[in-house]
């Protein structure tokens, strides 16, 4: 009985193929040679893809690493052509043909699905729904790759059984990295969506404040408080990755800040109303010639000035406090994300 290490397929592409070099007349003396030839074709193409996803996980946009996606496509095309040129093993072409079909599926996913993902990324931050759709598209693409890998693995096992080869479980270092990357990104995505929902809602609140629209300020502050509270409850259901709860903690800090901001925005609404009222008093006061102004007019105007000055001071104090906390906590969130990615998905280079 032959013994041959069978690699464990993970969520990403764990059964990919490099470009083999062989002549059309090349033959394989044993089934192990045949199986090993395709099996060893894994690492270079897997490495190309690992470089691609590693670049995106370290802050580079899909658009910026588009060249690497195209390189993966070229590698898949070259590999598929060479695999299709392999001779059947003793008349059995099932493993070869299934491998070629598998590579065709990979090409389709990278050429079509990931091309759409590149385009979706450009509008992902415009809304929560767009961001959710973008992340869902990534997950769906990975599911297709996983399903194709599983089918390919079954064909490999059948070939081995037919030729009396015992496959030994083995996971290479690169394959372990791919599986880790899958789990790491899944945890990040689920936490990020919780964060992004309130983050985007805060942007709507800031826009309303900028326009000094009291109704819009109140509506958006209520929504922000609701989303923040909803997010805090959601975080309770999420498990840390490998015992590391840093993302959950950083997200919780941001959501608590958004709750505080939503509550304090009531004071901003009051200031906007006071400002509107003062502008009316001022307009009325200035519309009268100085000699026609009564003591009541002067007292009313002075009272308005005193109130608006107090309101400005309170508004500035609140605004400065919120701006300081926002900058501090966002910096903490971004630093935590970077540290998380650097720790669990070290940047893969060529």
C-alpha positions as CSV (number, residue, x, y, z in Angstrom):
1,X,0.0,0.0,0.0
2,X,1.3,3.5,-0.9
3,X,1.3,6.3,1.7
4,X,0.7,9.8,0.6
5,X,0.0,12.9,2.7
6,X,-3.4,14.4,2.1
7,X,-3.6,18.1,2.7
8,X,-6.5,19.3,4.8
9,X,-8.8,21.7,2.9
10,X,-9.8,24.9,4.7
11,X,-12.1,27.7,3.9
12,X,-9.9,29.4,1.3
13,X,-8.2,27.7,-1.6
14,X,-6.2,24.9,-0.1
15,X,-6.0,22.7,-3.2
16,X,-4.6,25.1,-5.8
17,X,-2.0,24.4,-8.4
18,X,1.2,25.9,-9.6
19,X,2.3,25.9,-13.2
20,X,3.9,22.5,-13.8
21,X,6.7,21.9,-16.2
22,X,6.5,18.7,-18.1
23,X,6.5,17.6,-21.7
24,X,3.5,16.2,-23.4
25,X,5.2,12.8,-23.5
26,X,5.8,12.8,-19.7
27,X,4.6,9.7,-18.0
28,X,4.1,8.8,-14.4
29,X,5.5,5.5,-13.2
30,X,3.3,5.1,-10.1
31,X,-0.1,6.5,-9.0
32,X,1.8,8.2,-6.2
33,X,3.9,10.2,-8.7
34,X,0.7,11.2,-10.5
35,X,-1.1,12.2,-7.3
36,X,2.0,13.9,-5.8
37,X,2.6,15.9,-9.0
38,X,-0.8,17.6,-8.8
39,X,-0.6,17.8,-5.0
40,X,2.7,19.6,-5.1
41,X,1.2,22.1,-7.5
42,X,-0.5,23.7,-4.5
43,X,1.8,26.1,-2.9
44,X,2.8,28.8,-5.4
45,X,-0.7,29.6,-6.5
46,X,-1.9,29.4,-2.9
47,X,0.8,31.8,-2.0
48,X,-0.3,34.2,-4.7
49,X,-3.8,34.2,-3.3
50,X,-2.5,34.6,0.2
51,X,-0.5,37.7,-0.8
52,X,-3.7,39.0,-2.4
53,X,-6.0,38.6,0.7
54,X,-3.2,39.6,3.1
55,X,-2.8,42.9,1.3
56,X,-6.5,43.6,1.6
57,X,-6.6,42.6,5.3
58,X,-3.8,45.1,6.0
59,X,-5.7,48.1,4.8
60,X,-5.0,48.0,1.1
61,X,-8.2,48.4,-1.0
62,X,-9.2,45.7,-3.5
63,X,-8.7,48.3,-6.3
64,X,-5.1,48.9,-5.2
65,X,-4.2,45.2,-5.3
66,X,-6.2,44.6,-8.5
67,X,-2.9,43.7,-10.2
68,X,-2.4,40.8,-7.9
69,X,-5.9,39.5,-8.6
70,X,-5.0,39.5,-12.3
71,X,-1.8,37.7,-11.5
72,X,-3.8,35.0,-9.7
73,X,-6.1,34.7,-12.8
74,X,-3.0,34.3,-15.1
75,X,-1.6,31.6,-12.8
76,X,-4.9,29.7,-12.8
77,X,-5.2,29.9,-16.6
78,X,-1.6,28.6,-17.1
79,X,-2.1,25.8,-14.6
80,X,-5.4,24.7,-16.0
81,X,-3.9,24.4,-19.5
82,X,-1.0,22.3,-18.2
83,X,-3.2,20.1,-16.1
84,X,-5.5,19.5,-19.2
85,X,-2.3,18.4,-21.0
86,X,-1.5,15.7,-18.5
87,X,-1.9,12.1,-19.7
88,X,-4.6,10.0,-18.1
89,X,-3.2,7.6,-15.5
90,X,-3.6,4.1,-17.0
91,X,-6.7,5.3,-18.9
92,X,-8.2,7.0,-15.9
93,X,-8.6,10.7,-16.6
94,X,-11.2,11.5,-13.8
95,X,-8.7,13.1,-11.4
96,X,-7.1,15.2,-14.2
97,X,-10.5,16.3,-15.7
98,X,-12.0,17.1,-12.3
99,X,-8.9,19.2,-11.4
100,X,-9.3,21.1,-14.7
101,X,-13.0,21.7,-13.9
102,X,-12.1,22.9,-10.4
103,X,-9.6,25.4,-11.8
104,X,-12.3,26.6,-14.2
105,X,-14.5,27.3,-11.2
106,X,-11.7,29.2,-9.5
107,X,-11.1,31.3,-12.6
108,X,-14.8,32.1,-12.7
109,X,-14.8,33.2,-9.0
110,X,-11.7,35.4,-9.3
111,X,-12.7,36.8,-12.7
112,X,-16.4,37.5,-12.0
113,X,-17.1,37.4,-8.3
114,X,-14.0,39.2,-7.2
115,X,-14.3,41.7,-10.0
116,X,-17.8,42.6,-8.7
117,X,-16.3,42.9,-5.2
118,X,-13.7,45.4,-6.4
119,X,-16.5,47.5,-7.7
120,X,-18.7,47.1,-4.6
121,X,-15.9,48.2,-2.4
122,X,-16.0,51.7,-3.9
123,X,-19.5,52.3,-2.6
124,X,-19.5,50.1,0.5
125,X,-19.0,52.9,2.9
126,X,-22.0,54.9,1.5
127,X,-24.5,53.0,3.7
128,X,-24.8,50.1,6.1
129,X,-26.7,48.1,3.6
130,X,-24.0,48.6,1.0
131,X,-21.3,47.5,3.5
132,X,-23.3,44.5,4.5
133,X,-23.8,43.5,0.8
134,X,-20.0,44.0,0.2
135,X,-19.1,41.7,3.0
136,X,-21.7,39.1,2.1
137,X,-20.4,39.0,-1.5
138,X,-16.9,38.2,-0.1
139,X,-18.4,35.4,2.0
140,X,-20.3,34.0,-0.9
141,X,-17.2,34.0,-3.1
142,X,-15.4,32.1,-0.4
143,X,-18.2,29.6,-0.1
144,X,-17.9,28.8,-3.8
145,X,-14.2,28.2,-3.5
146,X,-14.7,26.0,-0.5
147,X,-17.4,23.9,-2.2
148,X,-15.1,23.5,-5.2
149,X,-12.2,22.5,-3.0
150,X,-14.4,19.9,-1.2
151,X,-15.4,18.3,-4.5
152,X,-11.8,18.3,-5.7
153,X,-10.8,16.6,-2.4
154,X,-13.4,13.9,-2.9
155,X,-12.0,13.1,-6.4
156,X,-8.5,13.0,-4.9
157,X,-9.6,10.4,-2.3
158,X,-11.4,8.3,-4.9
159,X,-8.2,8.2,-7.1
160,X,-6.2,7.3,-4.0
161,X,-8.6,4.5,-3.0
162,X,-8.8,3.1,-6.6
163,X,-5.0,2.9,-6.7
164,X,-4.5,1.6,-3.1
165,X,-3.0,4.7,-1.8
166,X,-3.4,5.7,1.9
167,X,-3.7,9.4,2.3
168,X,-2.2,10.8,5.5
169,X,-3.7,13.9,7.1
170,X,-1.3,16.8,6.9
171,X,-1.6,20.5,7.0
172,X,1.2,22.6,5.6
173,X,2.2,25.9,7.2
174,X,0.7,27.9,4.3
175,X,-2.6,26.0,4.5
176,X,-2.7,26.7,8.2
177,X,-2.2,30.4,7.4
178,X,-5.1,30.3,5.0
179,X,-7.4,28.6,7.5
180,X,-6.4,31.2,10.1
181,X,-7.0,34.0,7.7
182,X,-10.5,32.8,7.2
183,X,-11.4,32.6,10.9
184,X,-9.7,35.9,11.6
185,X,-11.5,37.8,8.9
186,X,-14.9,36.2,9.8
187,X,-14.5,37.6,13.4
188,X,-13.4,41.0,12.1
189,X,-16.3,41.2,9.7
190,X,-19.0,40.4,12.2
191,X,-17.6,43.0,14.7
192,X,-17.0,45.6,12.1
193,X,-20.6,45.5,10.9
194,X,-21.7,46.2,14.4
195,X,-19.3,49.1,14.6
196,X,-20.1,50.5,11.2
197,X,-23.9,50.7,11.7
198,X,-23.5,53.3,14.5
199,X,-20.4,54.9,12.8
200,X,-22.5,55.6,9.7
201,X,-25.5,56.8,11.8
202,X,-23.2,59.3,13.6
203,X,-22.3,60.7,10.2
204,X,-26.0,61.4,9.5
205,X,-26.3,63.1,12.9
206,X,-23.2,65.3,12.1
207,X,-24.8,66.2,8.8
208,X,-28.1,67.2,10.6
209,X,-26.1,69.3,13.1
210,X,-24.2,71.0,10.3
211,X,-27.6,72.0,8.7
212,X,-29.0,73.1,12.1
213,X,-32.1,71.0,11.4
214,X,-33.6,70.4,14.8
215,X,-36.1,67.7,13.7
216,X,-33.3,65.8,11.8
217,X,-31.0,66.2,14.8
218,X,-33.5,64.6,17.1
219,X,-34.4,61.8,14.7
220,X,-30.8,60.9,14.0
221,X,-29.7,61.1,17.6
222,X,-32.6,58.7,18.5
223,X,-31.5,56.3,15.8
224,X,-27.9,56.6,16.9
225,X,-28.8,55.7,20.5
226,X,-31.0,52.8,19.3
227,X,-28.2,51.4,17.0
228,X,-25.6,51.8,19.8
229,X,-27.7,49.9,22.3
230,X,-28.6,47.3,19.7
231,X,-24.9,46.9,18.9
232,X,-24.0,46.5,22.6
233,X,-26.5,43.6,22.9
234,X,-25.1,42.0,19.7
235,X,-21.6,42.1,21.0
236,X,-22.7,39.9,24.0
237,X,-23.5,37.1,21.5
238,X,-20.1,37.2,19.7
239,X,-17.2,35.1,20.8
240,X,-13.6,36.4,20.9
241,X,-11.2,35.0,18.4
242,X,-8.8,32.6,20.0
243,X,-9.6,34.1,23.4
244,X,-8.7,37.6,22.1
245,X,-11.5,40.0,22.9
246,X,-9.7,43.1,21.8
247,X,-11.9,43.9,18.8
248,X,-15.0,43.4,20.9
249,X,-13.7,45.6,23.6
250,X,-12.7,48.4,21.2
251,X,-16.1,48.2,19.5
252,X,-17.9,48.3,22.9
253,X,-15.9,51.5,23.7
254,X,-17.1,53.1,20.5
255,X,-20.7,52.1,21.0
256,X,-20.7,53.5,24.5
257,X,-19.3,56.8,23.1
258,X,-22.1,56.9,20.5
259,X,-24.7,56.4,23.2
260,X,-23.2,59.3,25.2
261,X,-23.1,61.5,22.1
262,X,-26.7,60.7,21.2
263,X,-27.8,61.8,24.7
264,X,-25.8,65.0,24.6
265,X,-27.1,65.9,21.2
266,X,-30.3,67.0,23.0
267,X,-28.2,70.0,24.3
268,X,-27.2,70.7,20.7
269,X,-30.9,70.8,19.7
270,X,-31.6,73.3,22.5
271,X,-28.7,75.5,21.4
272,X,-30.0,75.5,17.8
273,X,-33.4,76.6,19.1
274,X,-31.9,79.3,21.2
275,X,-29.8,80.5,18.3
276,X,-32.9,80.7,16.1
277,X,-34.8,82.6,18.8
278,X,-31.9,85.0,19.4
279,X,-31.7,85.7,15.6
280,X,-35.3,86.7,15.6
281,X,-34.8,89.0,18.6
282,X,-31.7,90.5,17.0
283,X,-33.5,91.1,13.7
284,X,-36.4,92.8,15.5
285,X,-34.1,94.9,17.6
286,X,-31.9,96.0,14.7
287,X,-34.9,96.8,12.5
288,X,-35.8,99.7,14.9
289,X,-33.8,102.9,14.7
290,X,-31.8,103.5,17.8
291,X,-34.0,106.4,18.9
292,X,-37.1,104.3,18.7
293,X,-35.9,101.4,20.9
294,X,-37.6,101.2,24.2
295,X,-36.0,100.0,27.5
296,X,-38.0,96.8,27.1
297,X,-36.4,96.3,23.7
298,X,-33.0,96.8,25.1
299,X,-33.6,94.5,28.1
300,X,-35.0,91.8,25.8
301,X,-32.0,92.1,23.5
302,X,-29.4,92.0,26.3
303,X,-31.2,89.0,27.9
304,X,-31.0,87.3,24.5
305,X,-27.3,88.1,24.2
306,X,-26.6,86.7,27.7
307,X,-28.5,83.5,26.9
308,X,-26.9,82.9,23.5
309,X,-23.4,83.5,25.0
310,X,-24.1,81.0,27.7
311,X,-25.4,78.6,25.0
312,X,-22.4,79.1,22.9
313,X,-20.1,78.3,25.8
314,X,-22.0,75.2,26.7
315,X,-22.2,74.1,23.1
316,X,-18.5,74.5,22.6
317,X,-17.7,72.7,25.8
318,X,-19.8,69.7,24.7
319,X,-18.5,69.8,21.2
320,X,-14.9,69.9,22.3
321,X,-15.4,67.1,24.7
322,X,-17.1,64.9,22.1
323,X,-14.5,65.7,19.5
324,X,-11.7,64.8,21.9
325,X,-13.3,61.5,22.9
326,X,-14.2,60.6,19.3
327,X,-10.7,61.1,18.1
328,X,-9.3,59.1,21.1
329,X,-11.7,56.2,20.7
330,X,-11.5,56.0,16.9
331,X,-7.7,56.0,17.2
332,X,-8.0,53.2,19.7
333,X,-10.4,51.2,17.4
334,X,-8.0,51.6,14.4
335,X,-5.0,50.7,16.4
336,X,-6.7,47.6,17.8
337,X,-7.8,46.5,14.3
338,X,-4.2,46.9,13.0
339,X,-2.7,45.0,15.9
340,X,-5.3,42.3,15.5
341,X,-4.5,41.9,11.8
342,X,-0.7,42.1,12.3
343,X,-0.9,39.4,15.1
344,X,-3.1,36.8,13.3
345,X,-2.5,37.6,9.6
346,X,1.1,38.7,9.3
347,X,1.5,40.5,6.0
348,X,2.4,38.0,3.3
349,X,4.9,39.2,0.7
350,X,6.1,37.7,-2.5
